[in-house]
């Protein structure tokens, strides 16, 4: 087995993944427990998380493994001929099913063209469609429970390319948030799928739906954490806005990935022994290079190194333990080495067959540190940069280096999640700083930047640019009293 080390710190497992795919994976877990009647309730059993996600292979074959339907429509044959041809084709070509009979569909439609139109319309409602060419990894927009299913390989087995298990961690974070009881009715209503789109998907399904293979071993190391509570609070406030149609989902997706990123950084900082809080010096993009941009680049690099430093700190904790120190007091180097191998097997489930060096504890430890760092950089070490870019916090716009430069859509999500009614701009800056560590204005910057590096003027200009930007988006209004107020168009006035 590979080193079980990142998993000890953050859980099994936190990997780079698109925010929408994290959300869809989270929904596969939520949908199962919704069926069980225990949504967002671990019932005191914190490990293992065991669930049976649905596969919905009839629906997926119809939507994604069914290009022949376009050809039939172009041939303009009569409806019965098209049904006969299509059913025969599906009987030969449908995959990963025990029963390739799709004849249940014909009585549900007046004409074959109605069926083809519905399939085309639902295909257009795909999520991450451009990045997933394989038909078993295509996902329809989550209109309700009927749209939720797990990722699969071409032979129908569970795949971890799109669903890396981070969505399972997101579900567990929601379960363990203080807002779980208040969130439950909203998620229950969403999963009930009492809307026309979900009912259209049900028309294509063959009942009863087959149960998926058992999934287990998801592991979140902490029963409680402040990041879990903030995640739950933000999702709850977004649901409470009661946005029209499915508009809330984009914001849930963004905040879900953002809070996983915050959790990743905050846990890394704790293991690293960093006493200062995690902060993000945010540049509102200026025409020319500014001090804010320079400091934001440095800030990003410091935050980005935290998780790798946490890995090394975890190993240092092992080598500082009483067991390791006792091993180093053994009489011979071979005895020391054997005991150290035993400790590493116990602590990080390491397979010694990977090691081909000398039987020397120092060389062994150097090997483990290098291997752990290499593995980390390929997966969990990419979370901060990857998630930051995908949610709209991190950017390289107008420069070659990453820094924090929030997009309009990310700013809008922050406002929707935090401003239930109008809020004075300075109060909004303070709220973002206290809640997430986001820094825009001079008052907050002064609290986190060393005195010799701090200048108020660039941050005042940065705040002014943000004010102008929010005003152009219709999210800020300056009143006659000279005060600027953040406006949530869906909040309370």
C-alpha positions as CSV (number, residue, x, y, z in Angstrom):
1,X,0.0,0.0,0.0
2,X,1.1,3.6,-0.7
3,X,1.8,5.8,2.3
4,X,-1.3,6.5,4.3
5,X,-0.1,9.9,5.3
6,X,-2.1,12.7,3.5
7,X,-5.2,10.7,4.6
8,X,-4.2,10.9,8.3
9,X,-4.1,14.7,8.0
10,X,-7.1,15.5,5.8
11,X,-9.0,12.3,5.3
12,X,-9.6,9.8,2.5
13,X,-9.4,11.5,0.2
14,X,-8.8,15.1,-0.8
15,X,-7.7,15.5,-4.4
16,X,-7.9,18.1,-7.2
17,X,-11.4,17.8,-8.7
18,X,-13.7,20.2,-10.4
19,X,-16.2,21.9,-8.1
20,X,-19.2,20.6,-10.0
21,X,-17.9,17.0,-9.8
22,X,-17.3,17.4,-6.1
23,X,-20.9,18.5,-5.7
24,X,-22.3,15.7,-7.9
25,X,-20.2,13.1,-5.9
26,X,-21.5,14.6,-2.7
27,X,-25.1,14.2,-4.0
28,X,-24.5,10.5,-4.7
29,X,-24.0,10.0,-1.0
30,X,-26.8,12.4,0.0
31,X,-29.2,10.7,-2.3
32,X,-28.5,7.3,-0.7
33,X,-29.1,8.5,2.8
34,X,-32.2,10.4,1.7
35,X,-33.6,7.0,0.5
36,X,-32.6,5.6,3.9
37,X,-34.2,8.4,5.8
38,X,-30.9,9.4,7.5
39,X,-29.8,12.4,5.4
40,X,-27.0,14.4,7.1
41,X,-27.1,12.1,10.1
42,X,-24.2,9.8,10.9
43,X,-26.1,8.4,13.9
44,X,-23.0,8.5,16.1
45,X,-21.0,6.2,13.8
46,X,-18.1,8.2,12.5
47,X,-16.5,5.4,10.5
48,X,-16.9,3.8,8.1
49,X,-19.3,5.7,5.8
50,X,-21.1,2.9,3.9
51,X,-23.5,3.7,1.0
52,X,-24.8,2.3,-2.2
53,X,-24.9,4.9,-5.0
54,X,-27.3,4.3,-7.9
55,X,-25.9,3.6,-11.4
56,X,-28.9,4.5,-13.5
57,X,-27.5,2.6,-16.5
58,X,-30.7,2.6,-18.5
59,X,-30.9,6.4,-18.3
60,X,-27.2,6.8,-19.1
61,X,-27.3,4.5,-22.1
62,X,-30.3,6.5,-23.4
63,X,-28.6,9.9,-22.9
64,X,-25.0,9.3,-23.6
65,X,-24.6,5.9,-25.5
66,X,-27.2,6.6,-28.1
67,X,-25.9,8.6,-31.1
68,X,-28.0,6.5,-33.5
69,X,-31.0,8.6,-32.4
70,X,-29.8,11.6,-34.4
71,X,-29.4,9.5,-37.5
72,X,-33.0,8.1,-37.2
73,X,-34.4,11.6,-36.9
74,X,-32.5,12.7,-40.0
75,X,-33.9,9.8,-42.0
76,X,-37.5,11.0,-41.4
77,X,-39.0,7.5,-41.3
78,X,-42.4,6.9,-39.7
79,X,-42.6,6.6,-35.9
80,X,-43.1,2.9,-35.7
81,X,-40.1,2.2,-38.0
82,X,-37.9,4.4,-35.9
83,X,-38.9,2.7,-32.7
84,X,-38.3,-0.7,-34.2
85,X,-34.9,0.3,-35.5
86,X,-33.9,2.1,-32.3
87,X,-35.0,-0.7,-30.0
88,X,-33.1,-3.3,-32.0
89,X,-30.0,-1.1,-32.0
90,X,-30.1,-0.6,-28.2
91,X,-30.6,-4.3,-27.7
92,X,-27.3,-4.9,-29.5
93,X,-25.3,-1.9,-28.3
94,X,-26.5,-0.9,-24.8
95,X,-23.8,-1.7,-22.2
96,X,-23.4,-2.6,-18.5
97,X,-27.0,-3.9,-18.2
98,X,-28.4,-7.3,-17.4
99,X,-31.5,-6.4,-19.5
100,X,-31.1,-4.5,-22.8
101,X,-34.9,-4.2,-23.3
102,X,-35.9,-0.6,-23.7
103,X,-39.4,-1.3,-25.1
104,X,-40.9,0.2,-21.9
105,X,-40.3,3.6,-23.4
106,X,-42.6,3.3,-26.5
107,X,-45.9,3.5,-24.6
108,X,-44.7,6.6,-22.8
109,X,-44.4,8.7,-25.9
110,X,-47.0,9.6,-28.6
111,X,-44.3,9.7,-31.3
112,X,-40.6,8.7,-31.6
113,X,-39.8,12.3,-32.4
114,X,-41.1,13.4,-29.0
115,X,-38.8,10.9,-27.4
116,X,-35.8,12.1,-29.5
117,X,-36.6,15.7,-28.7
118,X,-36.6,15.0,-24.9
119,X,-33.3,13.1,-25.2
120,X,-31.7,15.9,-27.1
121,X,-32.9,18.5,-24.6
122,X,-31.6,16.6,-21.6
123,X,-28.3,15.9,-23.3
124,X,-27.9,19.6,-23.7
125,X,-28.2,19.9,-19.9
126,X,-24.9,18.1,-19.2
127,X,-22.4,19.1,-16.5
128,X,-18.7,19.1,-17.3
129,X,-19.7,17.8,-20.7
130,X,-16.6,19.1,-22.6
131,X,-14.1,17.5,-20.2
132,X,-15.7,14.0,-20.1
133,X,-15.8,12.3,-23.5
134,X,-16.4,8.8,-22.2
135,X,-20.1,8.1,-22.1
136,X,-20.0,6.5,-18.7
137,X,-18.5,9.7,-17.2
138,X,-21.1,12.1,-18.6
139,X,-23.4,13.7,-16.1
140,X,-26.8,15.3,-16.5
141,X,-27.6,18.5,-14.6
142,X,-28.8,17.6,-11.1
143,X,-32.5,18.4,-11.4
144,X,-33.3,16.0,-8.6
145,X,-32.6,12.5,-7.3
146,X,-33.3,10.9,-10.8
147,X,-30.3,12.8,-12.2
148,X,-27.8,11.5,-9.6
149,X,-25.6,8.5,-10.2
150,X,-21.9,7.5,-9.7
151,X,-19.0,7.7,-12.1
152,X,-18.1,4.5,-13.9
153,X,-15.5,3.0,-16.2
154,X,-16.5,1.7,-19.7
155,X,-17.1,-1.8,-18.2
156,X,-19.4,-0.4,-15.5
157,X,-17.1,-0.5,-12.5
158,X,-16.6,2.4,-10.1
159,X,-14.1,5.0,-11.4
160,X,-12.1,7.5,-9.3
161,X,-11.0,9.8,-12.2
162,X,-14.0,12.2,-11.9
163,X,-15.2,11.2,-8.4
164,X,-12.0,11.2,-6.4
165,X,-13.9,10.8,-3.1
166,X,-13.5,14.5,-2.2
167,X,-17.3,14.8,-2.6
168,X,-17.7,12.1,0.1
169,X,-15.6,14.3,2.4
170,X,-17.8,17.3,1.5
171,X,-20.9,15.2,2.6
172,X,-19.2,14.3,5.9
173,X,-18.3,17.9,6.5
174,X,-22.0,18.9,6.0
175,X,-23.0,16.1,8.4
176,X,-20.7,17.4,11.1
177,X,-21.6,21.0,10.7
178,X,-23.7,22.7,13.4
179,X,-26.2,23.6,10.7
180,X,-27.0,20.0,9.6
181,X,-30.4,19.9,11.2
182,X,-31.5,23.2,9.5
183,X,-30.0,22.1,6.2
184,X,-31.7,18.7,6.1
185,X,-35.2,20.0,5.0
186,X,-33.7,22.0,2.1
187,X,-31.7,19.1,0.8
188,X,-34.6,16.7,1.3
189,X,-36.8,19.0,-0.8
190,X,-34.1,19.2,-3.5
191,X,-33.6,15.5,-3.6
192,X,-37.4,14.9,-3.7
193,X,-37.2,16.3,-7.2
194,X,-40.8,17.6,-7.4
195,X,-40.2,19.6,-10.6
196,X,-40.9,19.1,-14.2
197,X,-37.3,18.4,-15.2
198,X,-36.8,15.6,-12.7
199,X,-40.2,14.1,-13.8
200,X,-39.0,14.1,-17.4
201,X,-35.9,12.1,-16.3
202,X,-38.2,9.6,-14.6
203,X,-40.0,9.0,-17.9
204,X,-36.8,7.6,-19.3
205,X,-36.0,5.4,-16.3
206,X,-36.8,1.8,-16.0
207,X,-38.1,0.9,-12.5
208,X,-37.1,-0.4,-10.1
209,X,-33.7,1.2,-10.3
210,X,-30.8,-1.2,-9.6
211,X,-28.8,-0.7,-6.4
212,X,-25.1,0.2,-6.8
213,X,-22.2,-1.7,-5.4
214,X,-21.4,-0.9,-1.8
215,X,-19.0,2.0,-1.2
216,X,-17.1,2.5,2.0
217,X,-13.9,3.6,3.7
218,X,-14.5,7.3,3.4
219,X,-12.7,8.9,6.3
220,X,-12.8,12.4,7.8
221,X,-10.4,12.6,10.7
222,X,-12.2,15.3,12.8
223,X,-15.6,15.0,14.4
224,X,-15.9,18.8,14.4
225,X,-14.1,21.7,12.9
226,X,-14.8,25.4,12.4
227,X,-14.6,25.0,8.6
228,X,-17.5,22.4,8.8
229,X,-19.7,24.9,10.6
230,X,-18.9,27.8,8.2
231,X,-19.7,25.5,5.2
232,X,-23.0,24.6,6.7
233,X,-23.9,28.2,7.6
234,X,-23.1,29.4,4.0
235,X,-25.1,26.6,2.4
236,X,-28.0,27.3,4.7
237,X,-28.0,31.0,3.9
238,X,-27.9,30.3,0.2
239,X,-30.9,28.0,0.5
240,X,-32.8,30.5,2.5
241,X,-32.6,33.0,-0.3
242,X,-35.0,30.7,-2.3
243,X,-33.5,31.7,-5.6
244,X,-35.6,30.9,-8.6
245,X,-35.3,27.5,-10.5
246,X,-31.9,25.9,-9.9
247,X,-29.9,29.2,-9.5
248,X,-28.8,28.3,-6.0
249,X,-26.8,25.3,-7.2
250,X,-24.0,27.3,-8.8
251,X,-23.4,29.1,-5.5
252,X,-23.6,25.8,-3.5
253,X,-21.0,24.3,-5.9
254,X,-18.7,27.3,-5.5
255,X,-19.0,27.5,-1.7
256,X,-18.6,23.7,-1.3
257,X,-15.2,23.7,-3.1
258,X,-14.1,26.9,-1.4
259,X,-14.7,25.5,2.0
260,X,-12.9,22.2,1.2
261,X,-10.0,24.4,0.2
262,X,-10.2,26.4,3.4
263,X,-10.4,23.2,5.4
264,X,-7.3,21.9,3.6
265,X,-5.3,25.1,4.4
266,X,-6.5,25.4,8.0
267,X,-5.7,21.8,8.8
268,X,-2.3,22.2,7.1
269,X,-1.6,25.3,9.1
270,X,-2.4,23.5,12.4
271,X,-0.1,20.6,11.6
272,X,2.6,23.1,10.5
273,X,2.3,24.9,13.8
274,X,1.4,28.2,12.2
275,X,-0.2,30.4,14.9
276,X,-1.2,33.2,12.5
277,X,-4.6,32.8,10.8
278,X,-4.8,31.9,7.1
279,X,-5.4,35.1,5.1
280,X,-5.8,35.9,1.4
281,X,-4.5,39.3,0.2
282,X,-6.9,39.9,-2.7
283,X,-6.1,42.2,-5.6
284,X,-8.9,43.8,-7.5
285,X,-7.1,43.7,-10.8
286,X,-5.5,47.1,-11.7
287,X,-4.2,48.3,-15.0
288,X,-0.6,48.3,-13.7
289,X,1.4,46.3,-11.2
290,X,0.7,47.4,-7.6
291,X,2.0,46.6,-4.2
292,X,-1.2,44.7,-3.5
293,X,-0.4,42.4,-6.4
294,X,3.2,41.8,-5.2
295,X,2.0,41.0,-1.7
296,X,-0.7,38.7,-3.0
297,X,1.8,36.7,-5.0
298,X,3.9,36.2,-1.9
299,X,0.8,35.4,0.2
300,X,-0.3,32.8,-2.4
301,X,3.1,31.1,-2.4
302,X,3.2,31.0,1.4
303,X,-0.2,29.4,1.6
304,X,0.6,27.0,-1.2
305,X,3.6,25.6,0.7
306,X,1.6,24.9,3.9
307,X,0.3,21.4,3.0
308,X,3.8,20.1,2.0
309,X,5.2,21.5,5.3
310,X,2.3,19.7,7.1
311,X,3.4,16.4,5.6
312,X,6.9,16.9,6.9
313,X,5.6,18.0,10.3
314,X,3.6,14.8,10.5
315,X,6.7,12.7,9.9
316,X,8.7,14.8,12.4
317,X,6.0,14.0,15.0
318,X,6.6,10.3,14.3
319,X,10.4,10.6,14.6
320,X,10.0,12.6,17.8
321,X,7.8,10.0,19.5
322,X,8.9,8.0,22.4
323,X,8.8,4.8,20.3
324,X,11.1,6.2,17.7
325,X,13.5,7.7,20.2
326,X,13.6,4.3,22.0
327,X,14.3,2.6,18.8
328,X,17.3,4.8,18.2
329,X,18.8,3.7,21.5
330,X,18.9,0.1,20.5
331,X,22.4,-1.4,20.4
332,X,22.9,-2.1,16.7
333,X,22.0,-0.2,13.6
334,X,20.2,-3.2,12.2
335,X,18.0,-3.4,15.4
336,X,17.3,0.3,15.1
337,X,16.4,0.0,11.4
338,X,14.0,-3.0,12.1
339,X,12.2,-1.2,14.9
340,X,11.9,2.0,12.7
341,X,10.4,0.0,9.9
342,X,7.9,-1.5,12.4
343,X,6.9,1.9,13.5
344,X,6.4,3.3,10.0
345,X,4.3,0.3,9.0
346,X,2.0,1.0,12.0
347,X,1.8,4.7,11.6
348,X,1.5,5.2,7.9
349,X,0.9,1.7,6.5
350,X,4.0,1.7,4.5
351,X,5.1,-1.2,2.3
352,X,8.8,-1.8,2.9
353,X,9.2,-3.6,-0.4
354,X,9.4,-0.2,-2.1
355,X,12.6,0.6,-0.3
356,X,15.9,-0.6,-1.8
357,X,18.4,1.4,0.3
358,X,20.7,0.6,3.1
359,X,19.4,-0.7,6.4
360,X,20.0,2.7,8.0
361,X,17.3,4.7,9.9
362,X,18.6,8.0,8.5
363,X,18.5,6.8,4.9
364,X,15.1,5.2,5.5
365,X,13.7,8.4,6.9
366,X,15.1,10.5,4.0
367,X,13.5,8.0,1.5
368,X,10.1,8.3,3.3
369,X,10.2,12.1,3.4
370,X,11.0,12.3,-0.4
371,X,8.3,9.7,-1.3
372,X,5.7,11.4,0.9
373,X,6.4,14.8,-0.6
374,X,6.3,13.5,-4.1
375,X,3.0,11.7,-3.6
376,X,1.6,14.8,-1.9
377,X,2.5,17.1,-4.7
378,X,0.7,14.9,-7.2
379,X,-2.6,15.0,-5.3
380,X,-3.5,16.8,-2.1
381,X,-0.7,19.4,-2.7
382,X,-2.6,20.6,-5.7
383,X,-5.9,21.4,-3.9
384,X,-5.2,25.0,-2.9
385,X,-4.1,26.1,-6.4
386,X,-6.6,24.0,-8.3
387,X,-9.7,24.8,-6.2
388,X,-8.7,28.4,-5.8
389,X,-8.6,28.8,-9.6
390,X,-11.8,26.9,-10.3
391,X,-14.0,28.8,-7.7
392,X,-12.6,32.1,-9.0
393,X,-10.3,33.2,-6.1
394,X,-6.9,32.5,-7.7
395,X,-5.8,33.9,-11.0
396,X,-2.7,34.7,-13.2
397,X,-4.5,37.4,-15.1
398,X,-2.1,40.2,-16.2
399,X,0.8,38.3,-14.6
400,X,2.7,35.0,-14.9
401,X,2.4,34.2,-11.2
402,X,-0.6,33.0,-9.2
403,X,-2.2,35.4,-6.7
404,X,-5.6,36.1,-5.2
405,X,-7.8,38.1,-7.6
406,X,-11.5,37.2,-7.2
407,X,-13.8,37.0,-10.2
408,X,-17.2,38.7,-10.4
409,X,-19.0,35.4,-10.0
410,X,-17.1,34.5,-6.8
411,X,-17.8,37.9,-5.4
412,X,-21.4,37.5,-6.1
413,X,-21.5,34.2,-4.3
414,X,-19.8,35.7,-1.3
415,X,-22.5,38.4,-1.2
416,X,-25.4,36.0,-1.6
417,X,-24.0,33.9,1.2
418,X,-23.2,36.7,3.6
419,X,-25.5,39.7,3.0
420,X,-29.1,38.9,3.8
421,X,-29.9,42.6,3.8
422,X,-28.0,45.7,2.8
423,X,-24.6,46.0,4.5
424,X,-22.2,49.0,4.8
425,X,-19.1,48.4,2.6
426,X,-16.6,48.6,5.4
427,X,-18.7,46.2,7.5
428,X,-18.7,43.8,4.5
429,X,-14.9,44.0,4.3
430,X,-14.6,43.2,8.0
431,X,-17.0,40.3,7.7
432,X,-15.0,38.7,4.8
433,X,-11.9,39.1,6.8
434,X,-13.2,37.6,10.0
435,X,-15.1,34.8,8.3
436,X,-12.7,33.7,5.5
437,X,-9.5,35.7,5.9
438,X,-10.1,37.7,2.7
439,X,-8.3,41.0,2.7
440,X,-9.3,43.9,0.4
441,X,-9.0,47.2,2.2
442,X,-6.4,49.0,4.2
443,X,-7.9,48.4,7.6
444,X,-7.7,44.6,7.3
445,X,-4.4,44.7,5.5
446,X,-2.8,46.6,8.4
447,X,-3.6,43.7,10.7
448,X,-1.8,41.0,8.7
449,X,1.1,42.7,6.9
450,X,4.4,43.5,8.6
451,X,4.7,47.2,9.4
452,X,7.8,47.7,7.2
453,X,5.9,46.2,4.2
454,X,2.6,48.0,4.7
455,X,1.3,51.0,2.8
456,X,-2.2,52.2,3.1
457,X,-2.6,54.0,-0.2
458,X,-2.4,50.9,-2.5
459,X,-5.0,49.0,-0.4
460,X,-7.3,52.1,-0.3
461,X,-7.1,52.2,-4.1
462,X,-7.8,48.4,-4.1
463,X,-10.9,48.9,-2.0
464,X,-12.1,51.7,-4.3
465,X,-11.7,49.5,-7.4
466,X,-13.8,46.8,-5.7
467,X,-16.5,49.4,-4.9
468,X,-16.6,50.5,-8.5
469,X,-16.7,46.9,-9.7
470,X,-19.5,45.9,-7.4
471,X,-21.5,49.0,-8.3
472,X,-21.2,48.1,-12.0
473,X,-22.6,44.7,-11.1
474,X,-25.6,46.2,-9.4
475,X,-24.4,44.8,-6.0
476,X,-23.4,48.1,-4.4
477,X,-25.2,51.4,-4.0
478,X,-23.8,54.7,-2.6
479,X,-26.5,56.7,-0.8
480,X,-26.9,60.4,-0.1
481,X,-25.4,60.0,3.4
482,X,-22.1,59.2,1.7
483,X,-22.1,55.6,2.7
484,X,-21.7,52.7,0.3
485,X,-23.9,49.7,0.9
486,X,-23.6,46.1,-0.4
487,X,-26.9,45.0,-2.0
488,X,-28.1,41.4,-2.3
489,X,-30.8,41.6,-4.9
490,X,-32.4,38.4,-3.5
491,X,-32.0,39.5,0.2
492,X,-34.2,41.4,2.5
493,X,-34.3,45.2,2.2
